[in-house]
């Protein structure tokens, strides 16, 4: 994963004007969910993914640095994580975690430990 986990890698095909809400998110081993919310703020870019298909009502935040490709035509995002890595991520709570540096450190550590 990129050393700067909170920014998209320039080669993924992301434009700051893209609205990624509703895009399908594909892990290395299959579809994991859909984008519920995202941020295009430089140095604070992320996806909030609803993985309710796997765990009822659970959302996770994926740092933009986990994204390997964005296919705007097919409305899908590929990430450099497995389903298990994403399911094992700390749960996202919009009321507690937006703007919470400790949560972001925990999340960055989760994906760093998992090799991404």
C-alpha positions, -999 to +999 in steps of 0.1 A: +000+000+000+011+036-006+031+052+022+005+079+023-026+058+030-050+087+031-045+097-006-053+079-038-023+067-058-023+088-090-025+058-113-059+045-099-080+067-122-095+089-095-106+125-102-114+148-074-147+154-090-158+118-090-188+108-070-181+073-059-213+068-039-229+035-048-199+021-066-193-017-060-161-024-040-142-055-050-116-070-027-088-093-041-112-123-036-145-108-047-172-082-041-173-069-004-199-041-006-208-007-019-196+028-012-219+047+012-198+078+016-164+090+005-140+119+009-120+137-018-102+160+006-064+158-001-046+139+027-080+128+041-093+106+013-113+075+021-143+053+013-169+042+038-181+008+026-214-009+036-205-045+040-240-054+053-241-083+029-215-100+050-221-085+085-256-070+090-253-032+091-216-030+094-196-002+077-159+001+074-136+029+063-110+021+037-081+045+033-078+057-003-043+041-004-059+007-005-076+015-038-058-001-068-082+009-096-115+028-102-136+018-132-161+047-137-178+029-166-186-002-146-190+018-113-166-004-094-135+001-072-108-025-068-089-026-035-057-043-024-073-062+005-090-095+010-126-098+023-113-111+056-090-081+060-119-057+054-143-076+076-117-076+103-112-038+102-124-017+131-161-008+126-169+027+113-192+049+133-199+082+116-207+099+149-174+089+165-149+084+137-151+113+113-122+135+122-109+112+149-071+109+146-069+079+170-094+059+148-074+068+117-042+056+133-059+024+144-073+019+109-040+027+092-023+002+115-049-025+106-041-023+069-003-019+075-003-051+096-022-070+070+004-062+044-014-034+025 
